């Protein structure tokens, strides 16, 4: 049963120094041809699979709101025409602060979008410059004010910590600013320096002063404490929300459930098959125009891989992995299947097993990647 769809808009007006997502500079790109190809991919895919009404749609990038008003309206109309939607649909658009004019917000609202996710990253204007962002803190306040005036009630922002030269005080000040916004959801990630980014090249040259692991751990600890203090529940390693405002789309991933992926470089997980689309925009368009789905790579997951994924994805959630759900899904008990790994991690006090759940301890959240790797290649 497929209840979620992700759509990718790869265009950006500026490229951030840390970003490794599939993206290209907007100028000179065949945007209208891309939107037509995306429309066709949705048609072709939905004709291949029997689809229930979708419960979540998430539009990411790149920068989806780099589309002009006419393109944005055309794109939203294409989504609504092609994708079957449930009555309680969560429909999210990613955006950059400063990109969202009142006209664009109204187009999104009229199209049924009911959740906005803003890439804020920090409220420190000097740091924003250093990481290649073009918005400034004032743009965040203005954008959220406009979104609320249009009628958006479910607003999320992304923050990044452990940025180059960032101090604990800097991050504390950004959190304090974030809590003044009166919004429903926060995502906060430590900086990961990926290959093929500006930051990666600077790091190789010894020109990227990062805070280090100890400072990063202090920031994460402060993040969890401050979120709890302000009434935001941590439901996943990097995600915090007011009750009832958890990202249902992202929970699809962490629950190891099926989803469609549309657009250049998008990933999907359908009927046990993980598929990635071609990344280059022209190649994506050419494949669609030739009458083929834009598939770059397909991997049929084995039952063993699915069980391992169920563990390391599920452990990202604060509630962890449901033992009874695992048994119902795979006809095997994870406590037997991963007995040695679970025993070892419990002895280290990185995970706990209580009643029906296997979940990370607070200490384990700091060491999530090490915990997740424990379940790879075991079955």
Secondary structure, DSSP 8 states (H G I E B T S, - for coil): ---EEEEEE-EESS--TT--SS-EESTT--HHHHHHHHHHHHHHHHHHS----EEEEEEEES-GGGS-HHHHHHHHHHHHHHS-EEEEEEEEEEE-TTT--HHHHHHHHHTT--EEEEEEE-S-HHHHHHTT----HHHHHHHHHHHHHHT--EEEEEEEES-TT--HHHHHHHHHHHTTS--SEEEEEE----TTSHHHHHHHTT------HHHHHHHHHHHHHHHHHTT-EEEETTEEESTT-S-HHHHHHHTT--BEEESTT-EEEETTEEEEE--SHHHHHHHHHTTS--EEEEEE--HHHHHHHHHHHHTTBTT-EEHHHHHHHHSS-HHHHTHHHHHHHHHTTSEEEETTEEEE-HHHHHTHHHHHHTTTT--
